[in-house]
Amino acid sequence: MHRWLMLLLVLPIGIWSVTGSYFVLMDLGFIRGDHIKVQDIKHIDPSQLHYPIAAVYERFPKAQAITLTSVTDSLYYRIKLSDKSILVNADSGELLPSITEKQARMIASNYQHHGSLAVEAKLVSATLLADIAPAELAPRYLPVWRMDFNNSAATSLYLSATTGELVTRRHDYWRLFDLFWKWHIMDYDEGEAIDNLLLLTTALISIVAVLAGFILLWQRRRKYLK
């Protein structure tokens, strides 16, 4: 029984070993893209604010949070509402309807020239995703601009099409991590259900196989001791 069970478990144990080694050897902060951020900090001069924040509060009394931010060298109030976030120009008070491709490219260039992306990384495409999100992006972030770079990790930045915020980022090492995670937990659809039946069954078979091995070891202990 031990031999047949171990033969049955060759493939899943091999996959667990390879994927688990990748999880252990790779730095989780790097996988999550913590290094992809703008390094410089821009100080905001209060004299640039001609639209007072009091007017913003009066205009949006149900705002959950109001943040002053810089978008393509212009100051905006980023207003978080219950269902979305919007931008209001801090100089004129005008509502920014959406981030244009030109603005998205300017925001992405900050990560290229003033951030942690290599300077030689070139922005190769800018795609507006409005209705359908790829597997690596949660649909709640739509609409977004996907900015693809041609660096060695094929980095993609996802910028909110309404506020210009970096909502998430992906690179090939992270994509490989997601693929290995699916294989590791044996959920080949969404890669999220760690309590799926296939994984549970395989784990139980593994326990039985290990216990059978211990019984064999105990039965043959005298032979081994000799």
ZADO-1210 file (C-alpha; in nm, 4 decimals, padded with zeros to 6 digits):
<atoms>
<atom x="00.0000" y="00.0000" z="00.0000" code="MET" pos="1"/>
<atom x="00.2840" y="00.2367" z="00.0859" code="HIS" pos="2"/>
<atom x="00.4506" y="00.1820" z="-00.2502" code="ARG" pos="3"/>
<atom x="00.1331" y="00.2270" z="-00.4538" code="TRP" pos="4"/>
<atom x="00.0299" y="00.5381" z="-00.2609" code="LEU" pos="5"/>
<atom x="00.3738" y="00.6968" z="-00.3030" code="MET" pos="6"/>
<atom x="00.3619" y="00.6145" z="-00.6753" code="LEU" pos="7"/>
<atom x="00.0239" y="00.7887" z="-00.6933" code="LEU" pos="8"/>
<atom x="00.1649" y="01.0914" z="-00.5096" code="LEU" pos="9"/>
<atom x="00.4785" y="01.1371" z="-00.7221" code="VAL" pos="10"/>
<atom x="00.3290" y="01.4166" z="-00.9332" code="LEU" pos="11"/>
<atom x="00.1613" y="01.6255" z="-00.6577" code="PRO" pos="12"/>
<atom x="00.4618" y="01.5918" z="-00.4248" code="ILE" pos="13"/>
<atom x="00.6912" y="01.6989" z="-00.7077" code="GLY" pos="14"/>
<atom x="00.4711" y="02.0013" z="-00.7788" code="ILE" pos="15"/>
<atom x="00.4531" y="02.0898" z="-00.4075" code="TRP" pos="16"/>
<atom x="00.8334" y="02.0722" z="-00.3833" code="SER" pos="17"/>
<atom x="00.9000" y="02.2933" z="-00.6859" code="VAL" pos="18"/>
<atom x="00.6322" y="02.5523" z="-00.6099" code="THR" pos="19"/>
<atom x="00.7088" y="02.5573" z="-00.2375" code="GLY" pos="20"/>
<atom x="01.0772" y="02.6142" z="-00.3108" code="SER" pos="21"/>
<atom x="00.9862" y="02.9133" z="-00.5294" code="TYR" pos="22"/>
<atom x="00.7765" y="03.0622" z="-00.2475" code="PHE" pos="23"/>
<atom x="01.0629" y="03.0207" z="00.0002" code="VAL" pos="24"/>
<atom x="01.3502" y="03.1372" z="-00.2210" code="LEU" pos="25"/>
<atom x="01.1830" y="03.4476" z="-00.3660" code="MET" pos="26"/>
<atom x="01.1518" y="03.7641" z="-00.1592" code="ASP" pos="27"/>
<atom x="00.7815" y="03.8259" z="-00.0981" code="LEU" pos="28"/>
<atom x="00.8242" y="04.2034" z="-00.1040" code="GLY" pos="29"/>
<atom x="00.9793" y="04.1802" z="-00.4502" code="PHE" pos="30"/>
<atom x="00.7027" y="03.9463" z="-00.5681" code="ILE" pos="31"/>
<atom x="00.4378" y="04.1935" z="-00.4491" code="ARG" pos="32"/>
<atom x="00.6103" y="04.4754" z="-00.6357" code="GLY" pos="33"/>
<atom x="00.6985" y="04.6795" z="-00.3268" code="ASP" pos="34"/>
<atom x="01.0009" y="04.8081" z="-00.5204" code="HIS" pos="35"/>
<atom x="00.7794" y="04.9632" z="-00.7889" code="ILE" pos="36"/>
<atom x="00.7127" y="05.3081" z="-00.6525" code="LYS" pos="37"/>
<atom x="00.8116" y="05.6678" z="-00.7040" code="VAL" pos="38"/>
<atom x="01.1056" y="05.7518" z="-00.4811" code="GLN" pos="39"/>
<atom x="01.0950" y="06.1319" z="-00.4807" code="ASP" pos="40"/>
<atom x="00.8497" y="06.3247" z="-00.2624" code="ILE" pos="41"/>
<atom x="00.6960" y="06.6431" z="-00.3955" code="LYS" pos="42"/>
<atom x="00.6283" y="06.9154" z="-00.1404" code="HIS" pos="43"/>
<atom x="00.3081" y="07.1065" z="-00.2013" code="ILE" pos="44"/>
<atom x="00.3072" y="07.4837" z="-00.1624" code="ASP" pos="45"/>
<atom x="-00.0191" y="07.5929" z="00.0104" code="PRO" pos="46"/>
<atom x="-00.0171" y="07.9136" z="-00.1932" code="SER" pos="47"/>
<atom x="-00.0985" y="07.7036" z="-00.4987" code="GLN" pos="48"/>
<atom x="-00.4385" y="07.6161" z="-00.3550" code="LEU" pos="49"/>
<atom x="-00.6939" y="07.8616" z="-00.4872" code="HIS" pos="50"/>
<atom x="-00.9936" y="07.6372" z="-00.4312" code="TYR" pos="51"/>
<atom x="-01.0309" y="07.6043" z="-00.0529" code="PRO" pos="52"/>
<atom x="-01.0814" y="07.2657" z="00.1069" code="ILE" pos="53"/>
<atom x="-01.3805" y="07.4085" z="00.2946" code="ALA" pos="54"/>
<atom x="-01.5554" y="07.4404" z="-00.0401" code="ALA" pos="55"/>
<atom x="-01.4716" y="07.0765" z="-00.1139" code="VAL" pos="56"/>
<atom x="-01.6289" y="06.9647" z="00.2149" code="TYR" pos="57"/>
<atom x="-01.9371" y="07.1746" z="00.1424" code="GLU" pos="58"/>
<atom x="-01.9614" y="07.0357" z="-00.2100" code="ARG" pos="59"/>
<atom x="-01.9100" y="06.6730" z="-00.1077" code="PHE" pos="60"/>
<atom x="-02.0464" y="06.6424" z="00.2481" code="PRO" pos="61"/>
<atom x="-02.0510" y="06.2608" z="00.2293" code="LYS" pos="62"/>
<atom x="-01.6849" y="06.2299" z="00.1342" code="ALA" pos="63"/>
<atom x="-01.5126" y="05.9536" z="00.3286" code="GLN" pos="64"/>
<atom x="-01.1628" y="06.0959" z="00.2739" code="ALA" pos="65"/>
<atom x="-01.0069" y="06.3956" z="00.0988" code="ILE" pos="66"/>
<atom x="-00.6414" y="06.3881" z="-00.0056" code="THR" pos="67"/>
<atom x="-00.4369" y="06.6550" z="-00.1762" code="LEU" pos="68"/>
<atom x="-00.2289" y="06.5051" z="-00.4553" code="THR" pos="69"/>
<atom x="-00.0326" y="06.5983" z="-00.7645" code="SER" pos="70"/>
<atom x="-00.1359" y="06.4631" z="-01.1033" code="VAL" pos="71"/>
<atom x="00.0854" y="06.5536" z="-01.4011" code="THR" pos="72"/>
<atom x="00.2206" y="06.8593" z="-01.2167" code="ASP" pos="73"/>
<atom x="-00.1260" y="06.9898" z="-01.1276" code="SER" pos="74"/>
<atom x="-00.2783" y="06.9783" z="-00.7810" code="LEU" pos="75"/>
<atom x="-00.6032" y="06.7948" z="-00.7224" code="TYR" pos="76"/>
<atom x="-00.8230" y="06.6979" z="-00.4319" code="TYR" pos="77"/>
<atom x="-00.8720" y="06.3216" z="-00.4424" code="ARG" pos="78"/>
<atom x="-01.2168" y="06.2633" z="-00.2939" code="ILE" pos="79"/>
<atom x="-01.3166" y="05.9161" z="-00.1855" code="LYS" pos="80"/>
<atom x="-01.6897" y="05.8571" z="-00.1986" code="LEU" pos="81"/>
<atom x="-01.8787" y="05.5449" z="-00.0978" code="SER" pos="82"/>
<atom x="-01.8744" y="05.3956" z="-00.4478" code="ASP" pos="83"/>
<atom x="-01.5879" y="05.5696" z="-00.6271" code="LYS" pos="84"/>
<atom x="-01.3086" y="05.8266" z="-00.6092" code="SER" pos="85"/>
<atom x="-01.2943" y="06.1500" z="-00.8069" code="ILE" pos="86"/>
<atom x="-01.0508" y="06.4355" z="-00.8688" code="LEU" pos="87"/>
<atom x="-01.1256" y="06.8049" z="-00.8263" code="VAL" pos="88"/>
<atom x="-00.8780" y="07.0648" z="-00.9480" code="ASN" pos="89"/>
<atom x="-00.7312" y="07.2499" z="-00.6477" code="ALA" pos="90"/>
<atom x="-00.6934" y="07.5681" z="-00.8530" code="ASP" pos="91"/>
<atom x="-01.0232" y="07.5959" z="-01.0408" code="SER" pos="92"/>
<atom x="-01.2515" y="07.3512" z="-00.8582" code="GLY" pos="93"/>
<atom x="-01.3323" y="07.1737" z="-01.1841" code="GLU" pos="94"/>
<atom x="-01.4081" y="06.8028" z="-01.1747" code="LEU" pos="95"/>
<atom x="-01.1647" y="06.5927" z="-01.3752" code="LEU" pos="96"/>
<atom x="-01.3860" y="06.3551" z="-01.5782" code="PRO" pos="97"/>
<atom x="-01.1166" y="06.0956" z="-01.6443" code="SER" pos="98"/>
<atom x="-00.7459" y="06.0410" z="-01.6937" code="ILE" pos="99"/>
<atom x="-00.6484" y="06.0734" z="-02.0581" code="THR" pos="100"/>
<atom x="-00.3903" y="05.8516" z="-02.2260" code="GLU" pos="101"/>
<atom x="-00.1464" y="06.1431" z="-02.2336" code="LYS" pos="102"/>
<atom x="-00.1858" y="06.1949" z="-01.8586" code="GLN" pos="103"/>
<atom x="-00.1560" y="05.8211" z="-01.7942" code="ALA" pos="104"/>
<atom x="00.1700" y="05.8139" z="-01.9891" code="ARG" pos="105"/>
<atom x="00.3023" y="06.1090" z="-01.7880" code="MET" pos="106"/>
<atom x="00.2131" y="05.9338" z="-01.4602" code="ILE" pos="107"/>
<atom x="00.3788" y="05.6125" z="-01.5783" code="ALA" pos="108"/>
<atom x="00.6916" y="05.8051" z="-01.6775" code="SER" pos="109"/>
<atom x="00.7367" y="05.9035" z="-01.3107" code="ASN" pos="110"/>
<atom x="00.7853" y="05.5364" z="-01.2266" code="TYR" pos="111"/>
<atom x="01.0283" y="05.5059" z="-01.5160" code="GLN" pos="112"/>
<atom x="01.2478" y="05.8104" z="-01.4586" code="HIS" pos="113"/>
<atom x="01.1910" y="05.9045" z="-01.0926" code="HIS" pos="114"/>
<atom x="01.0964" y="05.5688" z="-00.9469" code="GLY" pos="115"/>
<atom x="01.2401" y="05.2226" z="-00.9133" code="SER" pos="116"/>
<atom x="01.1828" y="05.0992" z="-01.2670" code="LEU" pos="117"/>
<atom x="01.5013" y="05.0869" z="-01.4673" code="ALA" pos="118"/>
<atom x="01.5547" y="05.3958" z="-01.6830" code="VAL" pos="119"/>
<atom x="01.6085" y="05.1703" z="-01.9848" code="GLU" pos="120"/>
<atom x="01.2579" y="05.0258" z="-01.9379" code="ALA" pos="121"/>
<atom x="01.0425" y="05.1701" z="-02.2125" code="LYS" pos="122"/>
<atom x="00.6682" y="05.2155" z="-02.2057" code="LEU" pos="123"/>
<atom x="00.5507" y="05.0077" z="-02.5011" code="VAL" pos="124"/>
<atom x="00.1721" y="05.0267" z="-02.4721" code="SER" pos="125"/>
<atom x="-00.1123" y="05.2022" z="-02.2934" code="ALA" pos="126"/>
<atom x="-00.4488" y="05.0266" z="-02.2943" code="THR" pos="127"/>
<atom x="-00.7751" y="05.1468" z="-02.1428" code="LEU" pos="128"/>
<atom x="-00.9633" y="04.8623" z="-01.9724" code="LEU" pos="129"/>
<atom x="-01.3210" y="04.9661" z="-01.9069" code="ALA" pos="130"/>
<atom x="-01.5392" y="04.6544" z="-01.9073" code="ASP" pos="131"/>
<atom x="-01.3350" y="04.3342" z="-01.8819" code="ILE" pos="132"/>
<atom x="-01.0508" y="04.2904" z="-01.6346" code="ALA" pos="133"/>
<atom x="-00.7649" y="04.0458" z="-01.6957" code="PRO" pos="134"/>
<atom x="-00.7175" y="03.7605" z="-01.4505" code="ALA" pos="135"/>
<atom x="-00.4440" y="03.9518" z="-01.2653" code="GLU" pos="136"/>
<atom x="-00.6683" y="04.2530" z="-01.1918" code="LEU" pos="137"/>
<atom x="-00.9704" y="04.2677" z="-00.9616" code="ALA" pos="138"/>
<atom x="-01.2775" y="04.3935" z="-01.1553" code="PRO" pos="139"/>
<atom x="-01.3563" y="04.6462" z="-00.8812" code="ARG" pos="140"/>
<atom x="-01.0671" y="04.8632" z="-01.0049" code="TYR" pos="141"/>
<atom x="-01.2162" y="04.9190" z="-01.3506" code="LEU" pos="142"/>
<atom x="-01.1808" y="05.1388" z="-01.5453" code="PRO" pos="143"/>
<atom x="-00.7995" y="05.1428" z="-01.5515" code="VAL" pos="144"/>
<atom x="-00.5101" y="05.2216" z="-01.7800" code="TRP" pos="145"/>
<atom x="-00.2751" y="04.9271" z="-01.8279" code="ARG" pos="146"/>
<atom x="00.0782" y="05.0542" z="-01.8872" code="MET" pos="147"/>
<atom x="00.3171" y="04.7873" z="-02.0191" code="ASP" pos="148"/>
<atom x="00.6956" y="04.8215" z="-01.9998" code="PHE" pos="149"/>
<atom x="00.9549" y="04.6211" z="-02.1917" code="ASN" pos="150"/>
<atom x="01.1921" y="04.5547" z="-01.9011" code="ASN" pos="151"/>
<atom x="01.3171" y="04.2037" z="-01.8244" code="SER" pos="152"/>
<atom x="01.0211" y="04.1324" z="-01.5920" code="ALA" pos="153"/>
<atom x="00.7566" y="04.2650" z="-01.8379" code="ALA" pos="154"/>
<atom x="00.6175" y="04.5005" z="-01.5739" code="THR" pos="155"/>
<atom x="00.2592" y="04.6252" z="-01.6044" code="SER" pos="156"/>
<atom x="00.1196" y="04.9179" z="-01.4062" code="LEU" pos="157"/>
<atom x="-00.2556" y="04.9560" z="-01.3596" code="TYR" pos="158"/>
<atom x="-00.3579" y="05.3193" z="-01.3141" code="LEU" pos="159"/>
<atom x="-00.7089" y="05.4234" z="-01.2158" code="SER" pos="160"/>
<atom x="-00.8747" y="05.5955" z="-01.5103" code="ALA" pos="161"/>
<atom x="-01.0599" y="05.8280" z="-01.2716" code="THR" pos="162"/>
<atom x="-00.7848" y="05.9322" z="-01.0271" code="THR" pos="163"/>
<atom x="-00.4553" y="05.8227" z="-01.1807" code="GLY" pos="164"/>
<atom x="-00.3681" y="05.6180" z="-00.8717" code="GLU" pos="165"/>
<atom x="-00.1549" y="05.3076" z="-00.9038" code="LEU" pos="166"/>
<atom x="-00.4137" y="05.0462" z="-00.8041" code="VAL" pos="167"/>
<atom x="-00.1893" y="04.7427" z="-00.8606" code="THR" pos="168"/>
<atom x="00.1124" y="04.6223" z="-01.0553" code="ARG" pos="169"/>
<atom x="00.2279" y="04.2946" z="-01.2001" code="ARG" pos="170"/>
<atom x="00.5478" y="04.1482" z="-01.3401" code="HIS" pos="171"/>
<atom x="00.6443" y="03.8045" z="-01.4684" code="ASP" pos="172"/>
<atom x="00.7834" y="03.6855" z="-01.1339" code="TYR" pos="173"/>
<atom x="00.4510" y="03.7749" z="-00.9701" code="TRP" pos="174"/>
<atom x="00.2572" y="03.6064" z="-01.2519" code="ARG" pos="175"/>
<atom x="00.4673" y="03.2932" z="-01.2053" code="LEU" pos="176"/>
<atom x="00.3993" y="03.3120" z="-00.8308" code="PHE" pos="177"/>
<atom x="00.0230" y="03.3201" z="-00.8998" code="ASP" pos="178"/>
<atom x="00.0514" y="03.0225" z="-01.1355" code="LEU" pos="179"/>
<atom x="00.2566" y="02.8236" z="-00.8840" code="PHE" pos="180"/>
<atom x="00.0071" y="02.9107" z="-00.6098" code="TRP" pos="181"/>
<atom x="-00.2739" y="02.7566" z="-00.8152" code="LYS" pos="182"/>
<atom x="-00.0680" y="02.4423" z="-00.8621" code="TRP" pos="183"/>
<atom x="00.0351" y="02.4334" z="-00.4978" code="HIS" pos="184"/>
<atom x="-00.3167" y="02.4478" z="-00.3560" code="ILE" pos="185"/>
<atom x="-00.4542" y="02.2389" z="-00.6466" code="MET" pos="186"/>
<atom x="-00.7250" y="02.4924" z="-00.7328" code="ASP" pos="187"/>
<atom x="-00.6851" y="02.5223" z="-01.1087" code="TYR" pos="188"/>
<atom x="-00.9719" y="02.7688" z="-01.1628" code="ASP" pos="189"/>
<atom x="-00.9401" y="03.0824" z="-00.9501" code="GLU" pos="190"/>
<atom x="-00.6457" y="02.9752" z="-00.7362" code="GLY" pos="191"/>
<atom x="-00.8125" y="03.0940" z="-00.4154" code="GLU" pos="192"/>
<atom x="-00.9902" y="02.7940" z="-00.2575" code="ALA" pos="193"/>
<atom x="-00.7339" y="02.6401" z="-00.0251" code="ILE" pos="194"/>
<atom x="-01.0017" y="02.4087" z="00.1185" code="ASP" pos="195"/>
<atom x="-01.0927" y="02.2426" z="-00.2107" code="ASN" pos="196"/>
<atom x="-01.1758" y="01.8705" z="-00.2219" code="LEU" pos="197"/>
<atom x="-00.8816" y="01.7723" z="-00.4439" code="LEU" pos="198"/>
<atom x="-00.6255" y="01.9220" z="-00.2066" code="LEU" pos="199"/>
<atom x="-00.7967" y="01.7702" z="00.0972" code="LEU" pos="200"/>
<atom x="-00.8086" y="01.4246" z="-00.0622" code="THR" pos="201"/>
<atom x="-00.4457" y="01.4403" z="-00.1724" code="THR" pos="202"/>
<atom x="-00.3355" y="01.5541" z="00.1722" code="ALA" pos="203"/>
<atom x="-00.5237" y="01.2680" z="00.3406" code="LEU" pos="204"/>
<atom x="-00.3686" y="01.0157" z="00.1013" code="ILE" pos="205"/>
<atom x="-00.0273" y="01.1647" z="00.1800" code="SER" pos="206"/>
<atom x="-00.0858" y="01.1196" z="00.5537" code="ILE" pos="207"/>
<atom x="-00.1881" y="00.7566" z="00.5029" code="VAL" pos="208"/>
<atom x="00.1196" y="00.6949" z="00.2868" code="ALA" pos="209"/>
<atom x="00.3512" y="00.8475" z="00.5493" code="VAL" pos="210"/>
<atom x="00.1891" y="00.6477" z="00.8308" code="LEU" pos="211"/>
<atom x="00.2285" y="00.3319" z="00.6230" code="ALA" pos="212"/>
<atom x="00.5963" y="00.4175" z="00.5821" code="GLY" pos="213"/>
<atom x="00.6388" y="00.4564" z="00.9569" code="PHE" pos="214"/>
<atom x="00.4731" y="00.1158" z="01.0118" code="ILE" pos="215"/>
<atom x="00.7145" y="-00.0399" z="00.7627" code="LEU" pos="216"/>
<atom x="01.0055" y="00.1280" z="00.9382" code="LEU" pos="217"/>
<atom x="00.8908" y="-00.0090" z="01.2742" code="TRP" pos="218"/>
<atom x="00.8409" y="-00.3597" z="01.1356" code="GLN" pos="219"/>
<atom x="01.1881" y="-00.3649" z="00.9837" code="ARG" pos="220"/>
<atom x="01.3675" y="-00.1814" z="01.2644" code="ARG" pos="221"/>
<atom x="01.5735" y="-00.4854" z="01.3645" code="ARG" pos="222"/>
<atom x="01.6953" y="-00.5349" z="01.0082" code="LYS" pos="223"/>
<atom x="01.7963" y="-00.1715" z="00.9853" code="TYR" pos="224"/>
<atom x="01.9684" y="-00.1763" z="01.3260" code="LEU" pos="225"/>
<atom x="02.1824" y="-00.4714" z="01.2175" code="LYS" pos="226"/>
</atoms>
